[in-house]
Amino acid sequence: MPSALSADLTVIIISYNTRALTLAALRTLYANTKITRFQTIVFDNASSDGSADAIAAEFPQVSLIHSAENLGFARANNVVAAQVTTEWLLLLNPDTEVHDGAIDNLMRFGRAQPKAGIYGGRTVFPDGRLNIASCWNKITPWSTFCAATGLTAAFPTSRLFNPEALCGWARDSVREVDIVVGCFLLIRRSLWAELGGFDLRYFMYGEEADLCLRAARLGYQPMITPDAEIMHIVGAANASRQGKQLLLAKARVTLILDHWPNWQVPLGIGLMWLWAALRLAAARALHLLTGTRGAGRLALWSEVWKQRKDWLRGY
C-alpha cells in the first residue's frame, strides 16, 4: 500500500450506519485495484452501528475520520478533500462494490481525456442489471415540464419525455454527459480546488449536479466509460420517503435558481409548484377510490404540499 506521498489517487468514502456495506466496499476496492497507487480515507458521519471500529479493525491501512456529528455528504467530502495531496480524487459510495479493474480503467480514461474534467463509469444492481444512475442529463424547462405533468412517469423509457435519464443508452459506450453521480466520481484535485468542492448549501442531493454544471462553465465536459464498472445498491442510507421527496424538491429548485437563465427561473418554480399540486390531486383521487390503500400516498403528498413555501425557496 503506497504512502500518501507516493499515491496518485485518494479514494474518499463517506459512511453513515452502513457498517457491512462499507466493509464490502473496501474489500472489493483493495481486491480489484491492481495498478493504481491509491490511499483511502473513510469519513464516518457519527454512525451508531459500530462502523468506525469495524473499519479500523479490518482495514488498518485506511485513514479513518470518526466524526462526532453528521456533516452530510457534501460537507464531509469537502473536509476530507481539503486534507488530500494526491493528483486525483475518487468519490465512492459505501453501498458500492468495485468490479475488477474499475478503478484502474477509470484512472486510465481520466488521463486520456483531460478536457472532460469529471469522470464516471457504469453501475449495476446486485443482480447484474443495469443501474442507470451513474449519470444524468441536466434539468431543463422541458424535463421539468415532463416531470410536473406526469409524462416522465407515464413514459419512463422515452428519450423525449424522460430526457434526464438518457434513456435507450445502456451505459455501454464512452459518452459525454451533463452529470456524473457522486457514487463513483473521479476528478483531478486541482479542478476540485478550482471549483471549491461541493456547494455546501446542497446538504443532500444535487451537489454533484451543481459541481458538474459549474465545471461545464469552465469549459469541461464530463464523460462516462463502460470499462469502469461497479455495483451500486442505491439508497442504503437514504432519508424517509417523505424526507427524500422534500430534499429532492429543494435540490431541484436550487439547481433551477443556480443554473437557469434568470428569465427562465419563474417558469421553473411554477413547474415545481405544479409538480406538487398535481401529485396531491392524484393522491386525493386515489384515496377516494381505494380508501386506506391510498392513505400513505396522500399523507406523503399532503406534507410535501404543506411545506411548499420552504422547498420552493431552495436551499
Residue frames relative to the residue before (quaternion, step in Angstrom):
aa qw qx qy qz dx dy dz
M 1.0000 0.0000 0.0000 0.0000 0.00 0.00 0.00
P 0.3867 -0.7477 0.4813 0.2443 3.64 -0.60 1.05
S 0.5113 -0.5997 0.5061 0.3505 3.51 -1.26 0.39
A 0.6872 -0.4656 0.3469 0.4366 3.55 -1.29 0.24
L 0.6584 0.5266 -0.3193 0.4326 3.60 1.05 -0.72
S 0.7441 0.4026 -0.2282 0.4818 3.61 1.05 -0.68
A 0.5482 0.6339 -0.3937 0.3778 3.60 1.22 -0.32
D 0.3678 -0.7099 0.5589 0.2199 3.57 -1.22 0.61
L 0.7944 0.2349 -0.0602 0.5569 3.55 1.14 -0.72
T 0.1436 -0.7342 0.6527 0.1199 3.53 -1.20 0.65
V 0.2175 -0.7551 0.6086 0.1098 3.56 -0.80 1.08
I 0.1328 -0.8008 0.5831 0.0318 3.57 -0.72 1.12
I 0.0240 -0.7839 0.6199 -0.0248 3.56 -0.77 1.09
I 0.1590 -0.7668 0.6179 0.0705 3.57 -0.84 1.05
S 0.0587 -0.8338 0.5490 -0.0041 3.58 -0.45 1.19
Y 0.0404 0.7718 -0.6342 0.0228 3.53 -1.22 0.62
N 0.8318 -0.1918 0.0767 0.5153 3.56 -0.34 1.29
T 0.5330 0.5850 -0.4248 0.4396 3.57 0.97 0.91
R 0.0015 0.8713 -0.4907 -0.0034 3.57 1.00 0.85
A 0.7294 0.4266 -0.2589 0.4680 3.60 0.57 -1.10
L 0.6671 0.5061 -0.3072 0.4522 3.57 0.93 -0.85
T 0.6560 0.5110 -0.3199 0.4541 3.58 0.92 -0.85
L 0.6370 0.5193 -0.3255 0.4676 3.58 1.00 -0.78
A 0.6478 0.5037 -0.3155 0.4765 3.59 1.00 -0.80
A 0.6289 0.5330 -0.3334 0.4574 3.57 1.01 -0.80
L 0.6754 0.4894 -0.2919 0.4681 3.58 0.93 -0.87
R 0.6278 0.5400 -0.3433 0.4432 3.59 0.97 -0.80
T 0.7126 0.4396 -0.2661 0.4776 3.58 0.83 -0.93
L 0.5833 0.5735 -0.3728 0.4381 3.59 1.09 -0.62
Y 0.7316 0.4170 -0.2421 0.4819 3.58 0.82 -0.97
A 0.6670 0.5159 -0.3135 0.4366 3.61 1.00 -0.73
N 0.8048 0.3420 -0.1343 0.4662 3.57 0.97 -0.85
T 0.6075 0.4812 -0.3768 0.5074 3.58 1.25 0.33
K 0.0960 -0.8671 0.4886 -0.0129 3.53 -0.17 1.33
I 0.7759 0.3714 -0.1665 0.4820 3.60 1.03 -0.76
T 0.6898 0.5182 -0.2895 0.4145 3.58 0.81 -1.00
R 0.3186 -0.7082 0.5973 0.2007 3.56 -1.00 0.86
F 0.1352 0.8231 -0.5312 0.1483 3.57 -0.38 1.19
Q 0.2050 -0.7064 0.6544 0.1751 3.47 -1.40 0.30
T 0.2593 -0.7694 0.5662 0.1423 3.58 -1.19 0.50
I 0.0736 -0.7628 0.6414 0.0357 3.52 -1.06 0.87
V 0.1143 -0.7698 0.6260 0.0500 3.56 -0.81 1.03
F 0.1417 -0.7550 0.6370 0.0636 3.53 -0.87 1.05
D 0.1511 -0.8019 0.5741 0.0682 3.57 -0.46 1.21
N 0.3166 -0.7993 0.4958 0.1228 3.52 -0.55 1.31
A 0.7221 -0.4564 0.2513 0.4552 3.59 0.58 1.21
S 0.1259 0.8126 -0.5535 0.1324 3.57 0.89 0.94
S 0.2897 -0.7578 0.5625 0.1593 3.56 -1.19 0.62
D 0.6058 0.5928 -0.3342 0.4121 3.59 1.30 0.12
G 0.6069 -0.5888 0.3505 0.4028 3.58 1.20 0.33
S 0.2726 0.8040 -0.4946 0.1864 3.58 1.24 0.30
A 0.6898 0.5059 -0.3023 0.4205 3.57 0.73 -1.05
D 0.6714 0.4966 -0.3022 0.4597 3.59 0.87 -0.90
A 0.6595 0.5135 -0.3068 0.4553 3.57 0.98 -0.87
I 0.6492 0.5102 -0.3127 0.4696 3.58 0.99 -0.81
A 0.6597 0.5147 -0.3057 0.4543 3.57 0.92 -0.91
A 0.6696 0.5119 -0.3009 0.4462 3.58 1.00 -0.81
E 0.7624 0.3868 -0.2102 0.4742 3.59 0.85 -0.92
F 0.8027 0.2016 -0.0854 0.5548 3.58 1.06 -0.71
P 0.0841 -0.8330 0.5459 0.0309 3.61 0.34 1.18
Q 0.6143 0.5634 -0.3496 0.4278 3.60 1.20 -0.42
V 0.5900 0.5690 -0.3631 0.4430 3.59 1.26 -0.27
S 0.3587 -0.6862 0.5865 0.2377 3.55 -1.04 0.82
L 0.1103 -0.8328 0.5425 -0.0068 3.55 -0.51 1.24
I 0.1065 -0.7609 0.6382 0.0491 3.54 -0.91 1.00
H 0.1346 -0.8006 0.5828 0.0356 3.56 -0.49 1.23
S 0.1665 -0.8300 0.5281 0.0665 3.56 -0.04 1.31
A 0.4329 -0.7021 0.5087 0.2470 3.55 -1.06 0.77
E 0.7686 0.2084 -0.1437 0.5875 3.57 1.28 -0.20
N 0.5055 -0.6315 0.4971 0.3140 3.54 -1.26 0.49
L 0.1949 -0.8218 0.5298 0.0774 3.56 -0.39 1.24
G 0.4965 -0.6249 0.4527 0.3974 3.58 1.22 -0.31
F 0.6813 -0.5217 0.3383 0.3862 3.55 -1.27 0.38
A 0.7078 0.4840 -0.2839 0.4292 3.58 0.72 -1.07
R 0.7069 0.4651 -0.2803 0.4532 3.59 0.73 -1.03
A 0.6374 0.5324 -0.3334 0.4463 3.59 0.98 -0.82
N 0.6467 0.5024 -0.3224 0.4747 3.60 0.95 -0.78
N 0.6450 0.5212 -0.3244 0.4550 3.58 0.96 -0.80
V 0.6342 0.5353 -0.3262 0.4526 3.57 0.99 -0.85
V 0.6882 0.4723 -0.2846 0.4715 3.57 0.88 -0.93
A 0.6757 0.5200 -0.3062 0.4233 3.58 0.79 -1.01
A 0.6106 0.5700 -0.3469 0.4264 3.59 1.11 -0.65
Q 0.6927 0.4721 -0.2674 0.4752 3.59 1.22 -0.45
V 0.5937 0.6311 -0.3310 0.3737 3.55 1.30 -0.38
T 0.1855 -0.7916 0.5741 0.0966 3.58 -1.11 0.72
T 0.4971 0.6659 -0.4347 0.3471 3.63 1.22 -0.09
E 0.6334 -0.5552 0.3880 0.3743 3.55 -1.26 0.45
W 0.8011 0.2357 -0.0842 0.5437 3.57 1.02 -0.83
L 0.1757 -0.7366 0.6420 0.1198 3.53 -1.33 0.53
L 0.0678 -0.7668 0.6356 0.0582 3.56 -1.11 0.72
L 0.2130 -0.7467 0.6182 0.1224 3.55 -0.77 1.08
L 0.0093 0.8072 -0.5856 0.0741 3.56 -0.70 1.12
N 0.3962 -0.7299 0.5063 0.2323 3.59 -0.75 1.03
P 0.5366 -0.6299 0.4483 0.3383 3.60 -1.13 0.53
D 0.6900 0.4492 -0.2845 0.4912 3.62 1.17 -0.44
T 0.5197 0.6011 -0.4283 0.4303 3.55 1.00 0.93
E 0.1348 -0.7320 0.6515 0.1469 3.52 -1.37 0.20
V 0.3677 -0.7571 0.5085 0.1818 3.53 -0.74 1.14
H 0.3082 -0.7464 0.5606 0.1835 3.58 -0.78 1.01
D 0.7239 -0.4749 0.2937 0.4052 3.54 -1.29 0.46
G 0.8584 0.1291 -0.1173 0.4825 3.56 -0.81 1.04
A 0.4001 0.7553 -0.4639 0.2328 3.60 1.22 -0.08
I 0.6982 0.4562 -0.2810 0.4748 3.58 0.82 -0.96
D 0.6418 0.5289 -0.3234 0.4514 3.58 0.93 -0.88
N 0.6914 0.4772 -0.2808 0.4640 3.57 0.90 -0.92
L 0.6432 0.5164 -0.3294 0.4595 3.58 1.01 -0.75
M 0.6385 0.5133 -0.3247 0.4727 3.58 1.01 -0.75
R 0.6394 0.5187 -0.3217 0.4675 3.58 0.97 -0.82
F 0.6507 0.5150 -0.3014 0.4696 3.55 1.01 -0.86
G 0.6534 0.5269 -0.3165 0.4419 3.58 0.93 -0.88
R 0.6672 0.4974 -0.3020 0.4650 3.57 0.95 -0.84
A 0.6915 0.4839 -0.2746 0.4608 3.59 1.10 -0.69
Q 0.7647 0.3048 -0.1560 0.5459 3.59 1.22 -0.42
P 0.0422 -0.8623 0.5038 0.0304 3.62 0.60 1.06
K 0.6550 0.5368 -0.3247 0.4212 3.61 1.07 -0.61
A 0.5488 0.6101 -0.4064 0.4017 3.59 1.23 -0.20
G 0.2686 -0.8165 0.4738 0.1916 3.57 1.01 -0.78
I 0.7887 0.0571 0.0128 0.6119 3.55 0.92 -0.97
Y 0.1052 -0.8328 0.5429 -0.0258 3.56 -0.83 1.05
G 0.0069 -0.7833 0.6216 0.0049 3.54 -1.17 0.68
G 0.3741 -0.7318 0.5290 0.2114 3.53 -1.33 0.08
R 0.6506 -0.4781 0.4158 0.4187 3.51 -1.24 -0.60
T 0.1374 -0.7963 0.5851 0.0692 3.58 -0.91 0.89
V 0.1090 -0.7743 0.6215 0.0490 3.54 -1.15 0.73
F 0.5231 -0.5980 0.5024 0.3410 3.54 -1.32 0.35
P 0.7148 -0.4520 0.2984 0.4423 3.64 -1.22 0.23
D 0.7049 0.4478 -0.2763 0.4757 3.61 1.08 -0.61
G 0.6277 -0.5840 0.3166 0.4060 3.58 1.29 0.17
R 0.4995 0.6465 -0.4370 0.3764 3.58 1.26 -0.14
L 0.5962 -0.5786 0.4242 0.3601 3.54 -1.17 0.64
N 0.1414 -0.7268 0.6656 0.0931 3.52 -1.07 0.85
I 0.3216 -0.8034 0.4658 0.1850 3.58 -0.26 1.24
A 0.6146 0.6282 -0.3299 0.3445 3.58 1.19 -0.50
S 0.3598 0.6758 -0.5569 0.3219 3.56 0.76 1.07
C 0.7973 0.0410 0.0218 0.6019 3.55 1.25 -0.46
W 0.1145 -0.7825 0.6100 0.0491 3.55 -1.27 0.46
N 0.4398 -0.5785 0.5849 0.3604 3.48 -1.40 0.04
K 0.5903 -0.5972 0.4123 0.3536 3.55 -1.18 0.51
I 0.5799 -0.5622 0.4672 0.3597 3.53 -1.30 0.45
T 0.0274 -0.7939 0.6065 -0.0343 3.57 -0.91 0.99
P 0.6756 -0.4586 0.3500 0.4592 3.62 -1.20 0.15
W 0.6663 0.4981 -0.3178 0.4548 3.59 0.94 -0.80
S 0.6755 0.4787 -0.3124 0.4658 3.61 0.84 -0.87
T 0.6404 0.5181 -0.3238 0.4654 3.59 1.05 -0.69
F 0.6236 0.5210 -0.3298 0.4805 3.59 1.06 -0.72
C 0.6658 0.5032 -0.3079 0.4569 3.58 0.91 -0.89
A 0.6561 0.4977 -0.3112 0.4743 3.58 1.00 -0.80
A 0.6670 0.5241 -0.3032 0.4342 3.59 0.92 -0.90
T 0.7599 0.4054 -0.2008 0.4668 3.57 0.88 -0.95
G 0.5692 -0.6308 0.3699 0.3759 3.59 1.25 -0.01
L 0.4289 0.7090 -0.4679 0.3071 3.59 1.23 0.04
T 0.6324 0.5311 -0.3357 0.4531 3.58 1.03 -0.76
A 0.6761 0.4815 -0.2934 0.4743 3.59 0.94 -0.87
A 0.6730 0.5013 -0.2966 0.4559 3.58 1.02 -0.76
F 0.7945 0.1569 -0.0634 0.5832 3.59 1.07 -0.73
P 0.0405 -0.8718 0.4877 0.0197 3.61 0.63 1.11
T 0.7221 0.4172 -0.2524 0.4908 3.60 1.14 -0.46
S 0.5000 0.6692 -0.4131 0.3626 3.56 1.28 0.17
R 0.4371 -0.6865 0.5140 0.2711 3.56 -0.87 0.92
L 0.6539 0.5304 -0.3066 0.4440 3.56 1.10 -0.73
F 0.8067 0.3216 -0.1441 0.4744 3.56 0.76 -1.06
N 0.7467 0.2404 -0.1931 0.5894 3.61 1.28 -0.09
P 0.0245 0.8733 -0.4863 0.0144 3.58 0.77 1.03
E 0.6070 0.5784 -0.3725 0.3979 3.61 1.06 -0.55
A 0.6847 0.5238 -0.2776 0.4240 3.60 1.13 -0.67
L 0.3404 -0.7549 0.5007 0.2520 3.62 1.25 -0.08
C 0.0649 0.8545 -0.5099 0.0746 3.56 0.96 0.95
G 0.7676 0.3619 -0.2820 0.4475 3.51 -1.17 0.68
W 0.6703 0.4298 -0.2910 0.5304 3.57 1.28 -0.05
A 0.3069 -0.7966 0.5021 0.1384 3.56 -0.58 1.19
R 0.4709 -0.6757 0.4341 0.3650 3.59 1.26 0.28
D 0.4734 0.6932 -0.4039 0.3636 3.54 1.18 0.68
S 0.7128 0.3287 -0.2525 0.5658 3.57 1.24 0.43
V 0.5711 -0.5551 0.4631 0.3890 3.55 -1.25 0.40
R 0.1221 0.8056 -0.5644 0.1324 3.56 -0.84 0.98
E 0.4363 -0.6439 0.5603 0.2847 3.52 -1.21 0.63
V 0.0461 -0.7862 0.6163 -0.0056 3.56 -1.02 0.85
D 0.5488 -0.6019 0.4530 0.3624 3.56 -1.25 0.23
I 0.8251 0.1211 0.0036 0.5519 3.57 0.90 -0.97
V 0.1594 -0.7263 0.6617 0.0956 3.55 -0.99 0.94
V 0.4048 -0.7410 0.4853 0.2270 3.56 -0.73 1.07
G 0.5614 -0.6769 0.3897 0.2734 3.54 -1.06 0.89
C 0.4695 0.6668 -0.4558 0.3566 3.60 1.23 0.04
F 0.7811 0.0254 0.0359 0.6229 3.59 1.20 -0.60
L 0.2716 0.7824 -0.4878 0.2758 3.54 0.37 1.30
L 0.1392 -0.7909 0.5952 0.0292 3.54 -0.71 1.19
I 0.0987 0.7847 -0.6028 0.1050 3.57 -0.93 0.92
R 0.4987 -0.6129 0.5090 0.3414 3.57 -1.13 0.57
R 0.5463 -0.6296 0.4380 0.3368 3.56 -0.98 0.80
S 0.6198 0.5562 -0.3482 0.4303 3.60 1.04 -0.70
L 0.6617 0.4757 -0.3095 0.4899 3.61 1.01 -0.76
W 0.6035 0.5495 -0.3520 0.4582 3.59 1.01 -0.79
A 0.6771 0.4886 -0.2872 0.4693 3.58 0.93 -0.92
E 0.6383 0.5299 -0.3271 0.4526 3.58 1.00 -0.81
L 0.6979 0.4493 -0.2562 0.4954 3.58 1.09 -0.77
G 0.4304 -0.7019 0.4630 0.3281 3.57 1.21 -0.36
G 0.5671 -0.6059 0.3802 0.4082 3.57 1.22 0.43
F 0.7623 -0.3152 0.2660 0.4988 3.53 -1.20 -0.57
D 0.4574 -0.6191 0.5610 0.3046 3.54 -1.23 0.61
L 0.3747 -0.7908 0.4421 0.1971 3.57 -0.45 1.20
R 0.4676 0.6375 -0.4742 0.3874 3.59 1.19 0.07
Y 0.6709 0.4704 -0.2888 0.4952 3.57 1.14 -0.65
F 0.1773 -0.8167 0.5423 0.0866 3.58 0.10 1.29
M 0.7775 -0.1083 0.0898 0.6130 3.57 0.99 -0.84
Y 0.8111 0.1644 -0.2115 0.5199 3.53 -0.94 1.08
G 0.8124 0.2981 -0.2336 0.4434 3.52 -1.09 0.86
E 0.5425 0.6584 -0.4096 0.3232 3.59 1.15 -0.43
E 0.6882 0.4579 -0.3048 0.4730 3.61 0.94 -0.76
A 0.5856 0.5526 -0.3729 0.4611 3.60 1.13 -0.56
D 0.6603 0.4983 -0.3007 0.4747 3.56 0.91 -0.90
L 0.6362 0.5334 -0.3278 0.4509 3.60 0.96 -0.86
C 0.6966 0.4746 -0.2765 0.4617 3.58 0.84 -0.99
L 0.6642 0.4973 -0.3119 0.4629 3.59 0.97 -0.77
R 0.6328 0.4972 -0.3344 0.4904 3.59 1.09 -0.59
A 0.6133 0.5256 -0.3480 0.4758 3.60 1.09 -0.63
A 0.6296 0.5436 -0.3320 0.4448 3.58 1.03 -0.79
R 0.6074 0.5550 -0.3489 0.4487 3.59 1.09 -0.66
L 0.6804 0.4673 -0.2759 0.4926 3.57 1.18 -0.56
G 0.6440 -0.5593 0.3075 0.4218 3.58 1.30 0.07
Y 0.5342 0.6175 -0.4135 0.4028 3.60 1.26 0.13
Q 0.1562 -0.7701 0.6119 0.0905 3.57 -1.26 0.48
P 0.3455 -0.7725 0.4916 0.2055 3.62 -0.15 1.27
M 0.1194 -0.8049 0.5808 0.0247 3.56 -1.12 0.73
I 0.2799 -0.7260 0.6110 0.1458 3.51 -1.36 0.52
T 0.0931 -0.7655 0.6315 0.0809 3.56 -1.14 0.71
P 0.4265 -0.7144 0.4875 0.2648 3.63 -0.89 0.84
D 0.5739 0.6263 -0.3699 0.3762 3.60 1.23 -0.32
A 0.6872 0.3895 -0.2689 0.5512 3.58 1.29 -0.17
E 0.0729 0.8346 -0.5345 0.1114 3.58 -0.11 1.29
I 0.0239 -0.7712 0.6362 0.0003 3.53 -1.10 0.86
M 0.4012 -0.6316 0.5852 0.3127 3.52 -1.36 0.18
H 0.0146 -0.7890 0.6141 -0.0151 3.57 -0.96 0.90
I 0.3700 -0.7490 0.5096 0.2061 3.55 -0.67 1.14
V 0.2174 -0.7981 0.5128 0.2299 3.59 1.01 -0.96
G 0.8788 0.1370 -0.1073 0.4444 3.50 -0.87 1.03
A 0.3307 0.7779 -0.4924 0.2076 3.59 1.17 0.29
A 0.7903 0.2255 -0.1329 0.5540 3.57 1.11 -0.59
N 0.2729 0.8035 -0.4894 0.2010 3.55 1.16 0.60
A 0.5486 -0.5629 0.4957 0.3693 3.51 -1.34 0.30
S 0.7006 -0.4028 0.3431 0.4788 3.57 -1.30 -0.09
R 0.6767 -0.4871 0.3427 0.4329 3.56 -1.23 0.32
Q 0.6553 0.5080 -0.3042 0.4690 3.55 0.98 -0.89
G 0.6673 0.4998 -0.2968 0.4656 3.55 0.90 -0.93
K 0.6404 0.5299 -0.3257 0.4506 3.57 1.01 -0.80
Q 0.6530 0.5141 -0.3233 0.4524 3.60 0.90 -0.87
L 0.6595 0.5091 -0.3099 0.4580 3.57 0.96 -0.86
L 0.6793 0.4821 -0.2921 0.4698 3.59 0.95 -0.85
L 0.6331 0.5255 -0.3276 0.4645 3.58 1.03 -0.78
A 0.6474 0.5137 -0.3149 0.4667 3.57 0.98 -0.87
K 0.6625 0.5030 -0.3029 0.4651 3.56 0.92 -0.91
A 0.6502 0.5135 -0.3169 0.4616 3.59 1.00 -0.79
R 0.6662 0.4990 -0.3124 0.4578 3.59 0.89 -0.87
V 0.6314 0.5155 -0.3360 0.4718 3.57 0.98 -0.77
T 0.6565 0.5146 -0.3145 0.4531 3.58 0.94 -0.85
L 0.6336 0.5157 -0.3322 0.4714 3.60 1.01 -0.74
I 0.6159 0.5304 -0.3375 0.4748 3.58 1.06 -0.73
L 0.6830 0.4933 -0.2848 0.4571 3.57 0.85 -0.97
D 0.7330 0.4544 -0.2351 0.4482 3.57 0.97 -0.88
H 0.8426 0.2681 -0.0718 0.4615 3.57 0.93 -0.87
W 0.6147 0.5041 -0.3825 0.4708 3.61 1.18 0.07
P 0.5763 -0.5493 0.4510 0.4035 3.60 -1.14 0.46
N 0.6442 -0.5722 0.3433 0.3737 3.58 -1.04 0.77
W 0.6760 0.5137 -0.3107 0.4272 3.58 0.96 -0.79
Q 0.6707 0.4887 -0.2992 0.4710 3.60 1.22 -0.40
V 0.5110 0.6940 -0.4089 0.3000 3.59 1.18 -0.48
P 0.6559 0.4985 -0.3488 0.4468 3.69 0.81 -0.80
L 0.6122 0.5355 -0.3465 0.4673 3.59 1.07 -0.70
G 0.6685 0.5099 -0.3026 0.4490 3.58 0.88 -0.91
I 0.6583 0.4955 -0.3099 0.4745 3.58 0.93 -0.86
G 0.6476 0.5210 -0.3145 0.4585 3.56 1.00 -0.80
L 0.6568 0.5029 -0.3068 0.4708 3.58 1.02 -0.76
M 0.6311 0.5117 -0.3363 0.4763 3.59 1.05 -0.64
W 0.6006 0.5367 -0.3381 0.4867 3.58 1.10 -0.71
L 0.6686 0.5032 -0.2889 0.4651 3.56 0.93 -0.96
W 0.5867 0.5877 -0.3491 0.4342 3.58 1.06 -0.79
A 0.7161 0.4345 -0.2536 0.4838 3.58 0.83 -0.99
A 0.6486 0.5386 -0.3225 0.4304 3.59 0.94 -0.87
L 0.6853 0.4790 -0.2914 0.4647 3.60 0.87 -0.89
R 0.6578 0.4967 -0.3248 0.4638 3.60 1.00 -0.66
L 0.6188 0.5152 -0.3450 0.4822 3.57 1.07 -0.63
A 0.6471 0.5139 -0.3204 0.4632 3.58 0.95 -0.83
A 0.6640 0.4945 -0.3046 0.4709 3.59 0.96 -0.84
A 0.6426 0.5239 -0.3209 0.4577 3.60 1.03 -0.78
R 0.6388 0.5152 -0.3232 0.4712 3.57 1.03 -0.75
A 0.6553 0.5051 -0.3145 0.4653 3.57 0.96 -0.83
L 0.6461 0.5168 -0.3156 0.4647 3.58 0.98 -0.85
H 0.6495 0.5226 -0.3171 0.4522 3.56 0.97 -0.83
L 0.6380 0.5200 -0.3257 0.4653 3.57 1.01 -0.77
L 0.7080 0.4702 -0.2595 0.4587 3.56 1.00 -0.81
T 0.8133 0.2922 -0.1173 0.4893 3.58 0.95 -0.87
G 0.4125 -0.7215 0.4703 0.2969 3.58 1.23 -0.19
T 0.8647 -0.0564 0.0456 0.4971 3.56 -0.91 -0.92
R 0.5638 0.6147 -0.3940 0.3860 3.60 1.11 -0.51
G 0.7476 0.3831 -0.2163 0.4975 3.57 1.08 -0.65
A 0.3927 0.7599 -0.4542 0.2491 3.59 1.28 0.06
G 0.6584 0.5242 -0.3179 0.4366 3.57 0.92 -0.86
R 0.6641 0.4982 -0.2994 0.4703 3.56 0.94 -0.87
L 0.6411 0.5181 -0.3248 0.4637 3.57 1.00 -0.80
A 0.6450 0.5202 -0.3221 0.4579 3.58 0.97 -0.83
L 0.6283 0.5521 -0.3241 0.4419 3.56 1.01 -0.87
W 0.7714 0.3839 -0.2098 0.4620 3.55 0.62 -1.13
S 0.5525 0.5720 -0.3963 0.4588 3.57 1.20 -0.36
E 0.6777 0.4810 -0.2907 0.4741 3.57 0.97 -0.84
V 0.6179 0.5295 -0.3445 0.4681 3.59 1.01 -0.78
W 0.6695 0.4925 -0.2930 0.4726 3.57 0.93 -0.92
K 0.6327 0.5487 -0.3269 0.4379 3.58 0.96 -0.86
Q 0.7628 0.3712 -0.1910 0.4938 3.57 1.00 -0.80
R 0.2961 0.8116 -0.4703 0.1802 3.59 1.26 0.26
K 0.6218 0.5498 -0.3591 0.4267 3.62 1.00 -0.69
D 0.6414 0.5151 -0.3189 0.4707 3.56 1.16 -0.61
W 0.7740 0.3770 -0.2340 0.4517 3.61 0.55 -1.08
L 0.5924 0.5688 -0.3755 0.4296 3.60 1.17 -0.40
R 0.6149 0.5139 -0.3542 0.4820 3.59 1.27 -0.15
G 0.4255 -0.6911 0.4719 0.3446 3.59 1.25 -0.33
Y 0.7213 -0.4134 0.3184 0.4555 3.53 -1.32 -0.16
